[in-house]
Every structure is written in C-alpha cells, then in structure tokens.
Amino acid sequence: MTEPRWSVRCHDPFGRDRALTLLVEDEHVVLVPPPGAAAVLSANQARGLSIALDQAATRTRRARRAS
C-alpha cells in the first residue's frame, strides 16, 4: 500500500522554490524538510502545512484504531 503523502510549497532562505513533504508511516507523521533543512512559508503556505498536518494526524489515528 502506498503511504499517504502531502507536499507543501515553500521557499528556502534564498527565495528558491522548495517543498516540505509529509508522510504517514504506521502511527507516525514524518516531516521531510527541503534540501538545506530550512523552509520559509507565507501565511497561506503555513495554513497549507497546518491542513496537511491535520490530515496526516487523522490518518495516524485511523491506523492506530485499525491495529
């Protein structure tokens, strides 16, 4: 089964386009930073990250209940 995955657009400190990736692995949410390990988010991008984190957390709760 393919693990759920979300990508949230952001920029690095130099203004280059990057993305934060969220994965759900069993009962854990994995946040993968862009190369350089820094992300600059606008208010809208931060809201997108919040939504993705909420969806990922919901998946982990479902996985926990199913096991």
Number of C-alpha atoms within 10 A of each C-alpha: 3 6 8 13 14 19 16 18 20 22 18 17 12 8 10 10 13 19 19 20 17 21 18 22 16 14 16 15 18 14 14 13 14 17 11 9 9 14 21 18 19 12 9 11 15 15 13 17 21 13 14 19 19 12 16 23 16 13 19 18 13 13 15 12 9 7 7
